Amino acid sequence: MERPEILVDARGHRCPVPTLRLRRALEAAPPGARVRLLADDPLARIDVPHFAAGAGMEIIEVGEDGGALSFLVGKPL
């Protein structure tokens, strides 16, 4: 079964807002969900992996497209 992917577009916001929005989305998401965060604040490169590690979340994918960072984060089952 395909896991749902939730999109959080935090482009245009400075840290810690992208990480806070990611946290809120993960808290509301069902177990096993994946949340994709789009952020254009360079500090997200540091903040998002730090948050994910501390919260027990898995970073599945990190990418960059047109100046926006993309993080795919998995919520454990």
N, C-alpha and C positions, 0 to 999 in steps of 0.2 A: 504494500500500500504506500502510495506517495505521501510523504509528510508535507503538511501545509507550510508554505513560506510566507512570512509576514514582512512587508516592506516598511521600513522606517526611514523617511527621507529627512535628514537633518542638515542638508546643505544650506549654507548661509548662516548657520549658528556656530558659535564658538564654544569650546569646551568650558564647562562640563556638560552643556546641554545635549550634545549627541549621545554621550554615554548614559545620561539620565533617561533619555527617551528610549534607548536600547534596553535599559534595566526595566522600565515600566512595561515595555512590550513583552519582554521575556517573562515577567511576573504574571502577565495576563494570558500568556500563550499556554496551550495545552502541553503536557509532557510529550517530548519527541518533536516538537515544532522547531522550525528553523526561522530565524529572524535575519533579514538582510538590512544592514545599516548603510546608508549612503551619507558620507560626511566630507566636507571640503576643508575642515580645519586640520592642519598638519599635526596638531597635538593628538588627534584621534589615533594616530599610529601607535602612540604610547599608551594612551588612556584605555582604549578598547581592549587590547590584550591583557592589560593589568586588571581591569574589571572582570573580564571573562575568567581569568585564572583564579581570582579571589572568590568568584561566585560559583565555581564548579561548572562553568559552561565550556563548550568546545568550540574553538574557532575552526570552521571547516574550510574556509576559503578567504583569502585576502586578495584584492585586486585594485586596480586604478584605471579609471576611464575618464578622459577629458578633465583631469584635475580633481575628480571626485574619488575618494577612497570608498571601497566596497568591502564590507565584512559580512560573511555569512556565519552566523553563530547558532549552534545547536543547543537546545534545551534537553537535558537528560530525560530518559523515560522514567 
